[in-house]
Every structure is written in C-alpha cells, then in structure tokens.
Amino acid sequence: MHGSDMSPMSTSTTRPLWQRLLIRRLKFIVIITLLIIVVGGGSYLFAPQWLVQANFWRQATAAQLEKKAVQAGDTRWVYYEGGQGPTIVLLHGFAANKEVWLPVAPLLTAHFHVVIPDLPGWGESSRNPGASYNIDNQAERLNDFIQTLHLQHSLIVGHSMGGAVAGVYAAEHPQDVAELALVDSLGLKFKENAFAKEVMSGKNIFDYNDRAGFLSANAWAFEHVPSIPGRFIDVFVQENIKNRAFIDSTFNELRENSQVLSLQTRLDKLTMPVLGMWCHDDKIIDISALESLRTGLTNTPSISTSILNGCNHMPQMEKPQAFAQVLTNFMLAH
C-alpha cells in the first residue's frame, strides 16, 4: 500500500468536478457576504450618509424614477421624473425635500408621468445667499421650472409649505394649471393650535441638534414616528445643523402675515378644479383650514375634499395607499 494515496490532497482532487465547483462557489459567497457585512457595518458606523443615499436610490429605482437636473431662472433644480400618462408635479413642505414623496411614488408612476423637484433652496436644488425664499418668490421660481420643462396643464400637488407655493402659483398663472391639489396646506386660516402658538412665539420646532430633538420634531408631524436607525438620524441632524441659518431665515419669512395668509387672499383667483386633502388629526395645519379653503373658492368649477384618518401631517408617507387613491380618483374625475 502507498500512504500517499490516502492523503487529503488526493481525496480533494478525486472529488467530482461539480463538487469542486460547488465548494468554490460557496467559498466565494461566504467571502462576499463577509465583505458586505464589514463594509455595511463600517458604513453604518462611519459613513451612514452613504446608506441613507443608497436607500433613497433604492426607493427611487423601485418607483421607476430617474434623478435629473435643470437650470431654470436663478435655480439649478434637482428633481425625480418617471412614469407615463397625465403629468403630476409634487411639491414638498418646509424643512423637507423631494424624498418625502418616495413612499407614494410607485403607486403614482404606475399610471402617471410624475415630476418631483426639490424646491429652490431645499434638498439638492441650489440656494442663492441673501435671496428671499418666501411663498411669493418660490411661486415665481416654480413658474420658471414649469415653463422650462413644458409642464403646463399638469396637476400641481403641494404639501404644507409646498401647498401654499402651488396655490399661489396657480392663482397667478391659472392658464397653466389643469388641476390643483392642496395637501395639509400652509397659507390658509385655521383654528389656532399648539403649533401656531409655538410659531407665533418665535420657536421653530423644525430646529434640532440631537436625536431627541429629531424625534420631538417628528412627533409634531407624524401620528406614529417612523422607526429610524440611530446613525441615520445623525445624518438628518447634521443636515439640519448645516442648513440652520437658511431654515431659520425662511421660517421667519413665513411667519409674516402676508405669508401666513398667502393662499387665503388668492382663493378667488383659482379657476381650475381644486382638491383639498387633510389628515383629520393634523397637529401642524389644523383641519379647520379645509373649511377656509372650501368657503374661499368662489370661482373654481369643482371642489373636492378628502379627510384621511390614521395620519398627522404627512399623509403621503403615513397613508400612501389612501393618498394615491384619492389623487387618482381626482385625476380621473377631471
């Protein structure tokens, strides 16, 4: 007998080819998995902003949205675009960005051509030092964007501050707006609530310096504050601190009476079908604003209203299915 015939080396070389290929593949998978764990864990600890951006990219891709940029007026606008059909333009609110629409986007791009910009000064769109970013100026910048991308005769949807921008734009350029949807919109009269009292006292609840402050701010806007990993919250905190001067200056602009009622004073100029959509328990813009909207619309051919339960100020994130259904029904009706 030859001892060498029984060595492990000899045994491995006599394995069938399929076994050897399988073992190699398993080793490769194990190595790749370990690399992903190490890189992912390292990114979470040391560069969580990469993972936040990767998650936004994943959501946008799932919604068939492509990120684009265009110079319109004094702003380099960054926006998502995707889907086919009638056009919907979605405008975000104060201290937010285009990503707040990602939870509802796939439900809309299935049937519509959807455009979701970062409003000037916010998100990835450009900001001009010393310029005013109040409702009136943003509405004129929106006109530049609409004209540049030839988005006339679209449904314009505005949430919160974006609602005031959308409404003022529609009032000043009614010939270019097919329909208008106002979602928990700023710019209308509403019953004074705790949020309004905070604002009038000069306190900006959208400023925060740590995780606790972030959660506190979100408690104003969400019925159920989303569960977000701590290091991701740190990314949003750092963004808030970096943009603090702009957030505070814009906040102070929006506290002016002309801005608080920027839409209310123009409701009679709206001549297109209008939808008002509100969360029943909105802590920021009280639902009484919906009645102010109804009574002020004297020249619109059609008024639709919808009240959603189980959400606070962010229906597109908390109730995306219901939100998309209301918007789709409104579009189909007109």
C-alpha positions as CSV (number, residue, x, y, z in Angstrom):
1,M,0.0,0.0,0.0
2,H,1.1,3.5,-0.7
3,G,0.5,6.0,2.1
4,S,0.4,8.9,-0.3
5,D,-2.8,7.5,-2.0
6,M,-4.8,8.2,1.3
7,S,-3.7,11.9,1.7
8,P,-6.3,14.7,1.9
9,M,-4.7,16.2,-1.2
10,S,-5.5,13.0,-3.1
11,T,-9.1,12.9,-1.7
12,S,-9.8,16.5,-2.8
13,T,-8.5,16.0,-6.3
14,T,-10.7,12.9,-6.8
15,R,-13.9,14.8,-5.9
16,P,-16.3,15.1,-8.9
17,L,-16.0,18.4,-10.8
18,W,-19.4,19.5,-9.7
19,Q,-18.5,19.2,-6.1
20,R,-15.3,21.2,-6.5
21,L,-17.2,23.9,-8.4
22,L,-19.9,24.0,-5.7
23,I,-17.3,24.3,-2.9
24,R,-15.6,27.2,-4.8
25,R,-18.9,28.9,-5.3
26,L,-19.8,28.6,-1.6
27,K,-16.5,30.0,-0.6
28,F,-17.0,32.9,-2.9
29,I,-20.5,33.6,-1.5
30,V,-19.1,33.4,2.1
31,I,-16.3,35.9,1.3
32,I,-18.7,38.3,-0.5
33,T,-21.2,38.1,2.4
34,L,-18.4,38.8,4.9
35,L,-17.3,41.8,2.8
36,I,-20.8,43.1,2.7
37,I,-21.2,42.8,6.4
38,V,-17.8,44.5,7.1
39,V,-18.4,47.3,4.5
40,G,-22.1,47.8,5.5
41,G,-21.3,47.8,9.2
42,G,-18.4,50.2,8.6
43,S,-20.6,52.5,6.5
44,Y,-23.3,52.5,9.2
45,L,-20.8,53.5,11.8
46,F,-18.5,55.8,9.9
47,A,-20.4,57.0,6.8
48,P,-24.1,56.5,7.4
49,Q,-24.9,59.2,4.8
50,W,-23.9,56.7,2.1
51,L,-26.5,54.2,3.3
52,V,-29.2,56.9,3.6
53,Q,-28.5,57.9,0.0
54,A,-28.4,54.3,-1.1
55,N,-31.8,53.8,0.4
56,F,-33.2,56.8,-1.4
57,W,-31.7,55.5,-4.6
58,R,-33.3,52.1,-4.0
59,Q,-36.8,53.6,-3.4
60,A,-36.5,55.9,-6.5
61,T,-35.4,53.0,-8.6
62,A,-38.3,50.9,-7.4
63,A,-40.7,53.7,-8.3
64,Q,-39.0,53.9,-11.8
65,L,-37.8,57.5,-11.1
66,E,-34.7,59.0,-12.6
67,K,-32.9,61.9,-10.9
68,K,-32.3,64.8,-13.2
69,A,-31.2,68.5,-13.0
70,V,-32.1,71.6,-15.0
71,Q,-31.3,75.3,-14.7
72,A,-34.5,77.3,-14.6
73,G,-34.4,81.0,-13.6
74,D,-32.0,81.6,-10.7
75,T,-32.0,77.9,-9.6
76,R,-30.4,74.7,-10.5
77,W,-33.4,72.4,-9.9
78,V,-32.7,68.7,-9.0
79,Y,-35.8,66.5,-9.5
80,Y,-37.1,63.0,-9.9
81,E,-39.0,62.1,-13.1
82,G,-40.7,58.9,-14.2
83,G,-43.9,57.1,-15.3
84,Q,-46.2,57.8,-18.3
85,G,-49.6,59.3,-18.6
86,P,-51.1,62.7,-17.4
87,T,-48.5,64.8,-15.6
88,I,-48.4,65.3,-11.8
89,V,-45.9,67.7,-10.2
90,L,-45.4,67.1,-6.4
91,L,-44.1,69.9,-4.2
92,H,-42.7,69.1,-0.7
93,G,-43.1,71.2,2.5
94,F,-40.9,73.2,4.9
95,A,-37.6,71.7,6.0
96,A,-38.2,68.7,3.7
97,N,-37.1,67.5,0.3
98,K,-38.3,65.5,-2.7
99,E,-37.6,62.2,-0.9
100,V,-40.7,62.6,1.3
101,W,-42.7,61.6,-1.8
102,L,-40.8,58.3,-2.4
103,P,-43.2,56.1,-0.3
104,V,-46.2,57.1,-2.5
105,A,-44.3,57.5,-5.8
106,P,-44.5,53.9,-7.1
107,L,-48.3,54.0,-6.7
108,L,-48.4,57.1,-9.0
109,T,-45.8,56.3,-11.6
110,A,-47.8,53.2,-12.5
111,H,-50.4,55.5,-14.1
112,F,-49.0,59.0,-14.4
113,H,-46.0,61.0,-15.5
114,V,-44.6,62.2,-12.2
115,V,-42.2,65.1,-11.6
116,I,-40.9,65.6,-8.0
117,P,-38.5,68.6,-7.5
118,D,-36.5,69.8,-4.6
119,L,-37.9,73.3,-4.2
120,P,-35.3,76.1,-4.6
121,G,-33.0,76.3,-1.5
122,W,-34.0,72.9,-0.3
123,G,-32.6,69.4,-0.8
124,E,-30.2,69.3,-3.7
125,S,-31.5,72.3,-5.6
126,S,-29.4,75.4,-5.5
127,R,-29.7,78.3,-3.0
128,N,-28.7,81.9,-3.5
129,P,-27.2,83.6,-0.4
130,G,-29.3,86.6,0.7
131,A,-32.2,85.8,-1.6
132,S,-35.8,85.5,-0.4
133,Y,-37.5,82.1,-0.3
134,N,-40.9,83.1,0.8
135,I,-44.1,81.8,-0.8
136,D,-44.4,84.5,-3.5
137,N,-40.8,84.2,-4.7
138,Q,-41.0,80.4,-4.7
139,A,-44.2,80.6,-6.8
140,E,-42.4,82.6,-9.4
141,R,-39.4,80.3,-9.3
142,L,-41.9,77.4,-9.8
143,N,-43.2,79.2,-12.9
144,D,-39.6,79.2,-14.3
145,F,-39.4,75.4,-13.7
146,I,-42.8,74.7,-15.2
147,Q,-42.0,76.8,-18.3
148,T,-38.5,75.3,-18.8
149,L,-39.8,71.7,-18.6
150,H,-43.0,72.5,-20.5
151,L,-45.2,71.1,-17.7
152,Q,-48.1,73.4,-18.3
153,H,-51.6,71.9,-17.9
154,S,-50.5,69.5,-15.2
155,L,-52.0,68.6,-11.9
156,I,-49.9,70.5,-9.3
157,V,-49.9,68.9,-5.9
158,G,-48.5,70.9,-2.9
159,H,-48.0,69.6,0.6
160,S,-47.8,72.1,3.6
161,M,-45.5,74.9,2.5
162,G,-45.5,73.4,-1.0
163,G,-49.3,73.7,-0.9
164,A,-49.0,77.5,-0.4
165,V,-46.4,77.7,-3.2
166,A,-48.6,75.6,-5.5
167,G,-51.7,77.6,-4.7
168,V,-50.1,81.0,-5.2
169,Y,-48.6,79.8,-8.5
170,A,-52.0,78.5,-9.7
171,A,-53.6,81.8,-8.7
172,E,-51.1,83.9,-10.6
173,H,-50.8,81.5,-13.6
174,P,-54.3,79.8,-13.8
175,Q,-54.0,79.2,-17.6
176,D,-51.0,76.9,-16.9
177,V,-52.6,74.6,-14.3
178,A,-55.0,71.9,-15.2
179,E,-55.9,70.9,-11.6
180,L,-54.6,71.8,-8.1
181,A,-54.4,69.5,-5.1
182,L,-53.6,71.1,-1.7
183,V,-52.5,68.6,1.0
184,D,-52.4,69.8,4.6
185,S,-51.6,73.2,3.1
186,L,-50.0,76.3,4.6
187,G,-51.4,79.7,3.6
188,L,-54.9,79.3,4.9
189,K,-56.8,80.5,8.0
190,F,-57.2,77.8,10.6
191,K,-58.1,77.5,14.3
192,E,-55.1,78.4,16.5
193,N,-53.5,75.2,17.8
194,A,-50.4,74.5,19.9
195,F,-48.2,74.6,16.8
196,A,-49.4,78.0,15.8
197,K,-48.7,79.3,19.3
198,E,-45.2,77.9,19.1
199,V,-44.7,79.6,15.8
200,M,-46.1,83.0,16.9
201,S,-43.8,82.9,19.9
202,G,-40.8,82.6,17.5
203,K,-39.9,79.0,18.4
204,N,-39.0,76.8,15.3
205,I,-39.9,73.3,16.2
206,F,-38.1,72.2,13.0
207,D,-34.7,73.0,14.5
208,Y,-32.9,70.1,16.3
209,N,-29.4,69.4,17.4
210,D,-29.6,65.7,18.5
211,R,-31.6,62.5,18.2
212,A,-34.0,63.5,20.9
213,G,-34.7,66.8,19.1
214,F,-35.2,65.0,15.8
215,L,-37.8,62.6,17.4
216,S,-39.5,65.6,19.1
217,A,-39.8,67.4,15.7
218,N,-41.1,64.3,14.0
219,A,-43.8,63.8,16.8
220,W,-45.3,67.1,15.5
221,A,-45.6,65.7,12.0
222,F,-46.3,62.0,12.4
223,E,-49.1,60.1,14.0
224,H,-46.6,57.3,14.5
225,V,-43.0,58.5,14.4
226,P,-41.1,56.2,11.9
227,S,-38.5,53.9,13.4
228,I,-35.2,55.0,12.0
229,P,-31.7,53.6,13.0
230,G,-29.8,56.0,15.2
231,R,-26.9,56.6,12.8
232,F,-29.4,57.6,10.1
233,I,-31.0,60.1,12.5
234,D,-27.5,61.5,13.0
235,V,-27.3,62.2,9.2
236,F,-30.6,64.2,9.4
237,V,-29.4,66.1,12.5
238,Q,-26.1,67.1,10.8
239,E,-28.1,68.2,7.7
240,N,-30.4,70.3,9.9
241,I,-27.4,71.9,11.7
242,K,-25.7,72.6,8.4
243,N,-28.8,74.3,7.0
244,R,-29.8,76.0,10.2
245,A,-29.3,79.6,9.0
246,F,-31.5,79.0,5.9
247,I,-34.1,77.1,7.8
248,D,-34.4,79.9,10.4
249,S,-34.4,82.8,7.9
250,T,-37.1,81.1,5.8
251,F,-39.1,80.3,9.0
252,N,-39.1,84.0,9.9
253,E,-40.2,85.0,6.4
254,L,-43.1,82.6,6.6
255,R,-44.2,84.0,9.9
256,E,-45.1,87.3,8.3
257,N,-48.9,87.9,8.0
258,S,-48.7,88.2,4.2
259,Q,-47.2,84.7,4.1
260,V,-49.4,83.1,6.7
261,L,-52.4,84.0,4.5
262,S,-50.7,84.0,1.2
263,L,-53.1,81.5,-0.3
264,Q,-56.2,82.6,1.6
265,T,-56.2,86.0,0.0
266,R,-55.9,84.5,-3.5
267,L,-58.5,81.7,-3.4
268,D,-60.9,83.6,-5.6
269,K,-58.3,83.6,-8.3
270,L,-58.3,79.8,-8.6
271,T,-60.3,78.9,-11.7
272,M,-59.3,75.2,-12.0
273,P,-60.7,72.1,-10.2
274,V,-59.3,72.0,-6.7
275,L,-58.8,69.1,-4.3
276,G,-58.3,69.7,-0.5
277,M,-56.8,66.6,1.2
278,W,-56.2,66.7,5.0
279,C,-55.3,64.3,7.8
280,H,-58.1,64.5,10.4
281,D,-55.6,64.9,13.3
282,D,-53.1,67.3,11.7
283,K,-51.2,68.9,14.6
284,I,-49.4,71.5,12.4
285,I,-52.1,72.8,10.0
286,D,-55.4,72.2,11.8
287,I,-58.2,70.6,9.7
288,S,-60.3,73.8,10.1
289,A,-58.1,75.1,7.2
290,L,-60.1,72.8,4.9
291,E,-63.3,74.8,5.7
292,S,-61.4,78.0,4.9
293,L,-60.4,76.5,1.6
294,R,-64.0,75.5,0.8
295,T,-65.6,78.8,1.6
296,G,-62.9,80.8,-0.2
297,L,-63.1,79.0,-3.5
298,T,-65.7,81.1,-5.3
299,N,-64.6,80.7,-8.9
300,T,-63.4,77.1,-9.2
301,P,-65.6,74.8,-11.4
302,S,-65.2,71.9,-9.0
303,I,-64.2,71.5,-5.3
304,S,-63.3,68.1,-3.9
305,T,-62.3,67.4,-0.3
306,S,-61.0,64.3,1.4
307,I,-60.2,63.6,5.0
308,L,-57.8,60.8,5.9
309,N,-57.7,59.1,9.3
310,G,-54.7,57.5,11.0
311,C,-52.2,60.2,10.0
312,N,-51.0,63.6,11.2
313,H,-49.3,66.0,8.8
314,M,-47.6,63.5,6.4
315,P,-50.3,61.5,4.6
316,Q,-48.0,60.7,1.6
317,M,-45.7,58.9,4.0
318,E,-48.2,57.6,6.6
319,K,-51.1,56.6,4.3
320,P,-49.5,56.2,0.8
321,Q,-52.2,53.9,-0.5
322,A,-55.1,56.1,0.6
323,F,-53.2,59.2,-0.6
324,A,-52.6,57.7,-4.1
325,Q,-56.3,56.5,-4.3
326,V,-57.7,60.0,-3.6
327,L,-55.3,61.7,-6.0
328,T,-56.0,59.1,-8.7
329,N,-59.8,59.5,-8.3
330,F,-59.4,63.3,-8.5
331,M,-57.4,63.0,-11.7
332,L,-59.9,60.5,-13.3
333,A,-62.8,62.8,-12.5
334,H,-61.2,65.6,-14.4
